[in-house]
């Protein structure tokens, strides 16, 4: 059994199901990437795993424990951290204050974790006293990810982390994901830049209308001619 097991998830908003039997899993120290066309249910799957969407059927287990009925707040207590695509920083707070907010549940010394965040994203050290609202889009994403890491998560979830950033910033963010993986943290990421995301993925999930259309290693999906033709532009 994988560290995170979200199985046969069906649910949506109102009376319409967006997820239709979707299954996602990821182990510690691995990166799992959810890709697919617009409207495929990528972000909805992420919200379902984090407890922001009540499932009609299916289950979510973390480290062998069923957390299907737990609130997002309770899931944070169990080591899950979620970075939404938008509105993911406190714009009037400084970079350092944003990071400190990420550690609001902790009662221990957070200075070591903050130093690790600054080592991962050196620009944040230089801008630690600057309001987050004055940063570039890529730097804000670093703040959002850094704040999530301040919780010392066992599972880091990222919804479209490279949306709206330049190719250079995207490459740098993906490189940082690889560094985070080396610390033994499980990473689950929904991404619109499918080719680049699958390039760093241990496992890839291609969703179509809320269903698993293809599931394999990132390398195998990149090499699959059907996947390339249908979802990666040939």
ZADO-1210 file (C-alpha; in nm, 4 decimals, padded with zeros to 6 digits):
<atoms>
<atom x="00.0000" y="00.0000" z="00.0000" code="UNK" pos="1"/>
<atom x="00.1252" y="00.3469" z="-00.0882" code="UNK" pos="2"/>
<atom x="00.1679" y="00.6201" z="00.1716" code="UNK" pos="3"/>
<atom x="-00.1285" y="00.8092" z="00.0241" code="UNK" pos="4"/>
<atom x="-00.4094" y="00.6022" z="-00.1262" code="UNK" pos="5"/>
<atom x="-00.7082" y="00.7879" z="-00.2724" code="UNK" pos="6"/>
<atom x="-00.9239" y="00.5211" z="-00.4337" code="UNK" pos="7"/>
<atom x="-01.2312" y="00.5253" z="-00.6562" code="UNK" pos="8"/>
<atom x="-01.3107" y="00.8895" z="-00.5786" code="UNK" pos="9"/>
<atom x="-01.6473" y="01.0026" z="-00.7149" code="UNK" pos="10"/>
<atom x="-01.7920" y="01.3432" z="-00.6379" code="UNK" pos="11"/>
<atom x="-01.8344" y="01.6995" z="-00.7511" code="UNK" pos="12"/>
<atom x="-02.0219" y="02.0194" z="-00.6811" code="UNK" pos="13"/>
<atom x="-02.4002" y="02.0340" z="-00.6475" code="UNK" pos="14"/>
<atom x="-02.5555" y="01.7379" z="-00.8224" code="UNK" pos="15"/>
<atom x="-02.2879" y="01.6872" z="-01.0879" code="UNK" pos="16"/>
<atom x="-01.9967" y="01.4466" z="-01.0475" code="UNK" pos="17"/>
<atom x="-01.6633" y="01.5771" z="-01.1728" code="UNK" pos="18"/>
<atom x="-01.4614" y="01.2810" z="-01.0463" code="UNK" pos="19"/>
<atom x="-01.5719" y="00.9419" z="-01.1716" code="UNK" pos="20"/>
<atom x="-01.3853" y="00.6640" z="-00.9953" code="UNK" pos="21"/>
<atom x="-01.0526" y="00.8493" z="-00.9882" code="UNK" pos="22"/>
<atom x="-00.7635" y="00.6773" z="-00.8076" code="UNK" pos="23"/>
<atom x="-00.4414" y="00.8537" z="-00.7017" code="UNK" pos="24"/>
<atom x="-00.1532" y="00.7304" z="-00.4858" code="UNK" pos="25"/>
<atom x="00.1982" y="00.8400" z="-00.3924" code="UNK" pos="26"/>
<atom x="00.4730" y="00.7063" z="-00.1664" code="UNK" pos="27"/>
<atom x="00.7117" y="00.8932" z="00.0599" code="UNK" pos="28"/>
<atom x="01.0012" y="01.0451" z="-00.1302" code="UNK" pos="29"/>
<atom x="00.8136" y="01.0275" z="-00.4603" code="UNK" pos="30"/>
<atom x="00.6457" y="01.2760" z="-00.6933" code="UNK" pos="31"/>
<atom x="00.3052" y="01.1946" z="-00.8405" code="UNK" pos="32"/>
<atom x="00.1713" y="01.4258" z="-01.1095" code="UNK" pos="33"/>
<atom x="-00.1896" y="01.4644" z="-01.2268" code="UNK" pos="34"/>
<atom x="-00.2205" y="01.5924" z="-01.5839" code="UNK" pos="35"/>
<atom x="-00.4961" y="01.6120" z="-01.8421" code="UNK" pos="36"/>
<atom x="-00.6942" y="01.8581" z="-02.0526" code="UNK" pos="37"/>
<atom x="-00.8822" y="02.1549" z="-01.9081" code="UNK" pos="38"/>
<atom x="-01.1875" y="02.0334" z="-01.7201" code="UNK" pos="39"/>
<atom x="-01.0421" y="01.6872" z="-01.6634" code="UNK" pos="40"/>
<atom x="-01.0816" y="01.7155" z="-01.2855" code="UNK" pos="41"/>
<atom x="-00.7179" y="01.7725" z="-01.1870" code="UNK" pos="42"/>
<atom x="-00.7837" y="02.0441" z="-00.9282" code="UNK" pos="43"/>
<atom x="-01.1005" y="01.8696" z="-00.8102" code="UNK" pos="44"/>
<atom x="-00.8991" y="01.5533" z="-00.7413" code="UNK" pos="45"/>
<atom x="-00.6525" y="01.7563" z="-00.5354" code="UNK" pos="46"/>
<atom x="-00.9345" y="01.9154" z="-00.3342" code="UNK" pos="47"/>
<atom x="-01.0920" y="01.5752" z="-00.2768" code="UNK" pos="48"/>
<atom x="-00.7653" y="01.4343" z="-00.1410" code="UNK" pos="49"/>
<atom x="-00.7325" y="01.7333" z="00.0930" code="UNK" pos="50"/>
<atom x="-01.0910" y="01.7101" z="00.2161" code="UNK" pos="51"/>
<atom x="-01.2237" y="02.0241" z="00.0477" code="UNK" pos="52"/>
<atom x="-01.4736" y="01.8160" z="-00.1497" code="UNK" pos="53"/>
<atom x="-01.7037" y="01.5587" z="00.0072" code="UNK" pos="54"/>
<atom x="-01.6872" y="01.2337" z="-00.1851" code="UNK" pos="55"/>
<atom x="-02.0007" y="01.0486" z="-00.2881" code="UNK" pos="56"/>
<atom x="-01.8021" y="00.7242" z="-00.3072" code="UNK" pos="57"/>
<atom x="-01.4401" y="00.6291" z="-00.2560" code="UNK" pos="58"/>
<atom x="-01.1844" y="00.6654" z="00.0217" code="UNK" pos="59"/>
<atom x="-00.8638" y="00.8458" z="00.1164" code="UNK" pos="60"/>
<atom x="-00.6022" y="00.6792" z="00.3359" code="UNK" pos="61"/>
<atom x="-00.2818" y="00.8333" z="00.4693" code="UNK" pos="62"/>
<atom x="-00.0147" y="00.6075" z="00.6212" code="UNK" pos="63"/>
<atom x="-00.2748" y="00.3298" z="00.6375" code="UNK" pos="64"/>
<atom x="-00.5359" y="00.5364" z="00.8245" code="UNK" pos="65"/>
<atom x="-00.8725" y="00.6193" z="00.6691" code="UNK" pos="66"/>
<atom x="-00.9059" y="01.0004" z="00.6635" code="UNK" pos="67"/>
<atom x="-01.1999" y="01.0183" z="00.4211" code="UNK" pos="68"/>
<atom x="-01.4262" y="01.2008" z="00.6671" code="UNK" pos="69"/>
<atom x="-01.1638" y="01.4278" z="00.8212" code="UNK" pos="70"/>
<atom x="-01.1739" y="01.8044" z="00.7671" code="UNK" pos="71"/>
<atom x="-00.8868" y="01.9817" z="00.5867" code="UNK" pos="72"/>
<atom x="-00.7759" y="02.1203" z="00.9249" code="UNK" pos="73"/>
<atom x="-00.7517" y="01.7696" z="01.0690" code="UNK" pos="74"/>
<atom x="-00.5575" y="01.6570" z="00.7633" code="UNK" pos="75"/>
<atom x="-00.3078" y="01.9378" z="00.8222" code="UNK" pos="76"/>
<atom x="-00.2610" y="01.8032" z="01.1756" code="UNK" pos="77"/>
<atom x="-00.1790" y="01.4648" z="01.0186" code="UNK" pos="78"/>
<atom x="00.0936" y="01.6121" z="00.7986" code="UNK" pos="79"/>
<atom x="-00.0790" y="01.7199" z="00.4776" code="UNK" pos="80"/>
<atom x="-00.0023" y="02.0622" z="00.3273" code="UNK" pos="81"/>
<atom x="-00.1922" y="02.2105" z="00.0332" code="UNK" pos="82"/>
<atom x="-00.0810" y="02.5017" z="-00.1875" code="UNK" pos="83"/>
<atom x="-00.3733" y="02.6308" z="-00.3966" code="UNK" pos="84"/>
<atom x="-00.3230" y="02.7775" z="-00.7414" code="UNK" pos="85"/>
<atom x="-00.4367" y="03.1313" z="-00.6519" code="UNK" pos="86"/>
<atom x="-00.4621" y="03.3506" z="-00.3418" code="UNK" pos="87"/>
<atom x="-00.1890" y="03.1449" z="-00.1780" code="UNK" pos="88"/>
<atom x="00.0056" y="03.4201" z="00.0033" code="UNK" pos="89"/>
<atom x="-00.0840" y="03.6947" z="00.2503" code="UNK" pos="90"/>
<atom x="-00.0004" y="03.9922" z="00.0311" code="UNK" pos="91"/>
<atom x="00.0210" y="04.2545" z="00.3067" code="UNK" pos="92"/>
<atom x="00.2507" y="04.0431" z="00.5237" code="UNK" pos="93"/>
<atom x="00.6252" y="04.0187" z="00.4755" code="UNK" pos="94"/>
<atom x="00.7893" y="03.7069" z="00.3410" code="UNK" pos="95"/>
<atom x="00.9063" y="03.6131" z="00.6900" code="UNK" pos="96"/>
<atom x="00.5602" y="03.6689" z="00.8381" code="UNK" pos="97"/>
<atom x="00.4099" y="03.4444" z="00.5705" code="UNK" pos="98"/>
<atom x="00.6551" y="03.1704" z="00.6626" code="UNK" pos="99"/>
<atom x="00.5835" y="03.2151" z="01.0318" code="UNK" pos="100"/>
<atom x="00.2117" y="03.1786" z="00.9585" code="UNK" pos="101"/>
<atom x="00.2890" y="02.8389" z="00.8082" code="UNK" pos="102"/>
<atom x="00.4167" y="02.7243" z="01.1462" code="UNK" pos="103"/>
<atom x="00.1086" y="02.8346" z="01.3421" code="UNK" pos="104"/>
<atom x="00.0391" y="02.4789" z="01.4660" code="UNK" pos="105"/>
<atom x="00.3914" y="02.4227" z="01.5918" code="UNK" pos="106"/>
<atom x="00.5111" y="02.4831" z="01.9453" code="UNK" pos="107"/>
<atom x="00.8773" y="02.3981" z="01.8862" code="UNK" pos="108"/>
<atom x="01.1667" y="02.6036" z="01.7504" code="UNK" pos="109"/>
<atom x="01.0914" y="02.6868" z="01.3851" code="UNK" pos="110"/>
<atom x="01.4220" y="02.8579" z="01.3050" code="UNK" pos="111"/>
<atom x="01.5820" y="02.5443" z="01.1583" code="UNK" pos="112"/>
<atom x="01.2893" y="02.4864" z="00.9233" code="UNK" pos="113"/>
<atom x="01.2963" y="02.8493" z="00.8134" code="UNK" pos="114"/>
<atom x="01.6666" y="02.8187" z="00.7361" code="UNK" pos="115"/>
<atom x="01.5936" y="02.5123" z="00.5208" code="UNK" pos="116"/>
<atom x="01.3292" y="02.7129" z="00.3319" code="UNK" pos="117"/>
<atom x="01.5768" y="02.9957" z="00.2762" code="UNK" pos="118"/>
<atom x="01.8367" y="02.7450" z="00.1556" code="UNK" pos="119"/>
<atom x="01.5816" y="02.6034" z="-00.0881" code="UNK" pos="120"/>
<atom x="01.4685" y="02.9488" z="-00.2075" code="UNK" pos="121"/>
<atom x="01.7621" y="03.1903" z="-00.1487" code="UNK" pos="122"/>
<atom x="01.5773" y="03.4908" z="-00.2921" code="UNK" pos="123"/>
<atom x="01.3322" y="03.4717" z="-00.0023" code="UNK" pos="124"/>
<atom x="01.6136" y="03.5346" z="00.2459" code="UNK" pos="125"/>
<atom x="01.7034" y="03.8538" z="00.0603" code="UNK" pos="126"/>
<atom x="01.3388" y="03.9641" z="00.0535" code="UNK" pos="127"/>
<atom x="01.2354" y="03.8388" z="00.3956" code="UNK" pos="128"/>
<atom x="01.1213" y="04.1862" z="00.5118" code="UNK" pos="129"/>
<atom x="00.9407" y="04.2710" z="00.1867" code="UNK" pos="130"/>
<atom x="00.5604" y="04.2419" z="00.1589" code="UNK" pos="131"/>
<atom x="00.4694" y="03.9321" z="-00.0395" code="UNK" pos="132"/>
<atom x="00.2375" y="04.1399" z="-00.2567" code="UNK" pos="133"/>
<atom x="00.5395" y="04.3187" z="-00.4036" code="UNK" pos="134"/>
<atom x="00.7022" y="03.9974" z="-00.5289" code="UNK" pos="135"/>
<atom x="00.6918" y="03.8495" z="-00.8770" code="UNK" pos="136"/>
<atom x="00.4568" y="03.5615" z="-00.9508" code="UNK" pos="137"/>
<atom x="00.7366" y="03.3077" z="-00.9281" code="UNK" pos="138"/>
<atom x="00.8611" y="03.4491" z="-00.5986" code="UNK" pos="139"/>
<atom x="00.5103" y="03.4393" z="-00.4545" code="UNK" pos="140"/>
<atom x="00.4916" y="03.0718" z="-00.5462" code="UNK" pos="141"/>
<atom x="00.8171" y="03.0174" z="-00.3576" code="UNK" pos="142"/>
<atom x="00.6653" y="03.1893" z="-00.0537" code="UNK" pos="143"/>
<atom x="00.3529" y="02.9718" z="-00.0777" code="UNK" pos="144"/>
<atom x="00.5552" y="02.6506" z="-00.1035" code="UNK" pos="145"/>
<atom x="00.7901" y="02.7663" z="00.1702" code="UNK" pos="146"/>
<atom x="00.4984" y="02.8411" z="00.4002" code="UNK" pos="147"/>
<atom x="00.3614" y="02.4904" z="00.3385" code="UNK" pos="148"/>
<atom x="00.7018" y="02.3418" z="00.4207" code="UNK" pos="149"/>
<atom x="00.7028" y="02.5277" z="00.7525" code="UNK" pos="150"/>
<atom x="00.4392" y="02.2803" z="00.8729" code="UNK" pos="151"/>
<atom x="00.6972" y="02.0020" z="00.8225" code="UNK" pos="152"/>
<atom x="00.4540" y="01.8042" z="00.6073" code="UNK" pos="153"/>
<atom x="00.4730" y="01.4380" z="00.5168" code="UNK" pos="154"/>
<atom x="00.2647" y="01.5084" z="00.2043" code="UNK" pos="155"/>
<atom x="00.3005" y="01.8302" z="00.0023" code="UNK" pos="156"/>
<atom x="00.0175" y="01.9007" z="-00.2423" code="UNK" pos="157"/>
<atom x="00.0573" y="02.1622" z="-00.5178" code="UNK" pos="158"/>
<atom x="-00.2257" y="02.2747" z="-00.7465" code="UNK" pos="159"/>
<atom x="-00.0872" y="02.4126" z="-01.0752" code="UNK" pos="160"/>
<atom x="00.2319" y="02.5524" z="-00.9141" code="UNK" pos="161"/>
<atom x="00.3763" y="02.6822" z="-01.2438" code="UNK" pos="162"/>
<atom x="00.0621" y="02.8545" z="-01.3748" code="UNK" pos="163"/>
<atom x="00.1493" y="03.1946" z="-01.5185" code="UNK" pos="164"/>
<atom x="00.5262" y="03.1797" z="-01.4595" code="UNK" pos="165"/>
<atom x="00.8029" y="03.1944" z="-01.7173" code="UNK" pos="166"/>
<atom x="00.9680" y="02.8759" z="-01.8510" code="UNK" pos="167"/>
<atom x="01.2846" y="02.9587" z="-01.6554" code="UNK" pos="168"/>
<atom x="01.0923" y="02.9964" z="-01.3297" code="UNK" pos="169"/>
<atom x="00.9007" y="02.6762" z="-01.4069" code="UNK" pos="170"/>
<atom x="01.2240" y="02.4806" z="-01.4506" code="UNK" pos="171"/>
<atom x="01.3561" y="02.6200" z="-01.1227" code="UNK" pos="172"/>
<atom x="01.0384" y="02.5288" z="-00.9335" code="UNK" pos="173"/>
<atom x="01.0514" y="02.1745" z="-01.0688" code="UNK" pos="174"/>
<atom x="01.4161" y="02.1495" z="-00.9635" code="UNK" pos="175"/>
<atom x="01.3142" y="02.2520" z="-00.6118" code="UNK" pos="176"/>
<atom x="01.0471" y="01.9790" z="-00.6133" code="UNK" pos="177"/>
<atom x="01.3201" y="01.7234" z="-00.6744" code="UNK" pos="178"/>
<atom x="01.5164" y="01.8601" z="-00.3776" code="UNK" pos="179"/>
<atom x="01.2087" y="01.8401" z="-00.1536" code="UNK" pos="180"/>
<atom x="01.1495" y="01.4807" z="-00.2646" code="UNK" pos="181"/>
<atom x="01.5014" y="01.3910" z="-00.1495" code="UNK" pos="182"/>
<atom x="01.3961" y="01.4822" z="00.2060" code="UNK" pos="183"/>
<atom x="01.1478" y="01.1947" z="00.1985" code="UNK" pos="184"/>
<atom x="00.8390" y="01.4117" z="00.1537" code="UNK" pos="185"/>
<atom x="00.5644" y="01.2763" z="-00.0714" code="UNK" pos="186"/>
<atom x="00.4616" y="01.5279" z="-00.3400" code="UNK" pos="187"/>
<atom x="00.1284" y="01.5278" z="-00.5229" code="UNK" pos="188"/>
<atom x="00.0987" y="01.7881" z="-00.7942" code="UNK" pos="189"/>
<atom x="-00.1647" y="01.8850" z="-01.0515" code="UNK" pos="190"/>
<atom x="00.0015" y="02.0487" z="-01.3513" code="UNK" pos="191"/>
<atom x="-00.0941" y="02.2081" z="-01.6819" code="UNK" pos="192"/>
<atom x="00.2617" y="02.1837" z="-01.8160" code="UNK" pos="193"/>
<atom x="00.2292" y="01.8107" z="-01.8656" code="UNK" pos="194"/>
<atom x="00.5485" y="01.7334" z="-02.0537" code="UNK" pos="195"/>
<atom x="00.7732" y="01.9085" z="-01.8040" code="UNK" pos="196"/>
<atom x="00.5858" y="01.7730" z="-01.5015" code="UNK" pos="197"/>
<atom x="00.5989" y="01.4126" z="-01.6227" code="UNK" pos="198"/>
<atom x="00.9728" y="01.4611" z="-01.6711" code="UNK" pos="199"/>
<atom x="01.0209" y="01.4762" z="-01.2922" code="UNK" pos="200"/>
<atom x="00.7363" y="01.2402" z="-01.1937" code="UNK" pos="201"/>
<atom x="00.7808" y="00.8958" z="-01.0445" code="UNK" pos="202"/>
<atom x="00.4158" y="00.8321" z="-01.1296" code="UNK" pos="203"/>
<atom x="00.1843" y="01.0153" z="-01.3674" code="UNK" pos="204"/>
<atom x="-00.1938" y="01.0145" z="-01.3847" code="UNK" pos="205"/>
<atom x="-00.3675" y="01.1320" z="-01.7017" code="UNK" pos="206"/>
<atom x="-00.7265" y="01.2240" z="-01.6186" code="UNK" pos="207"/>
<atom x="-01.0080" y="01.2673" z="-01.8690" code="UNK" pos="208"/>
<atom x="-01.3574" y="01.3628" z="-01.7457" code="UNK" pos="209"/>
<atom x="-01.2575" y="01.2690" z="-01.3934" code="UNK" pos="210"/>
<atom x="-01.1409" y="00.9184" z="-01.4823" code="UNK" pos="211"/>
<atom x="-00.7945" y="00.7624" z="-01.4985" code="UNK" pos="212"/>
<atom x="-00.7210" y="00.7352" z="-01.8702" code="UNK" pos="213"/>
<atom x="-00.3506" y="00.6445" z="-01.8329" code="UNK" pos="214"/>
<atom x="-00.1399" y="00.5610" z="-01.5264" code="UNK" pos="215"/>
<atom x="00.2309" y="00.4806" z="-01.5445" code="UNK" pos="216"/>
<atom x="00.5738" y="00.6132" z="-01.4604" code="UNK" pos="217"/>
<atom x="00.6422" y="00.9643" z="-01.5846" code="UNK" pos="218"/>
<atom x="00.9028" y="00.8326" z="-01.8295" code="UNK" pos="219"/>
<atom x="00.6670" y="00.5684" z="-01.9694" code="UNK" pos="220"/>
<atom x="00.3879" y="00.8201" z="-02.0248" code="UNK" pos="221"/>
<atom x="00.6265" y="01.0551" z="-02.2035" code="UNK" pos="222"/>
<atom x="00.7277" y="00.7689" z="-02.4318" code="UNK" pos="223"/>
<atom x="00.3725" y="00.6461" z="-02.4984" code="UNK" pos="224"/>
<atom x="00.2741" y="00.7518" z="-02.8528" code="UNK" pos="225"/>
<atom x="-00.0965" y="00.7668" z="-02.7646" code="UNK" pos="226"/>
<atom x="-00.0313" y="00.9938" z="-02.4673" code="UNK" pos="227"/>
<atom x="00.2062" y="01.2085" z="-02.6699" code="UNK" pos="228"/>
<atom x="-00.0397" y="01.2490" z="-02.9529" code="UNK" pos="229"/>
<atom x="-00.3476" y="01.3154" z="-02.7393" code="UNK" pos="230"/>
<atom x="-00.2071" y="01.5198" z="-02.4517" code="UNK" pos="231"/>
<atom x="00.1485" y="01.6343" z="-02.5200" code="UNK" pos="232"/>
<atom x="00.1226" y="01.7834" z="-02.8660" code="UNK" pos="233"/>
<atom x="00.2739" y="01.4906" z="-03.0576" code="UNK" pos="234"/>
</atoms>
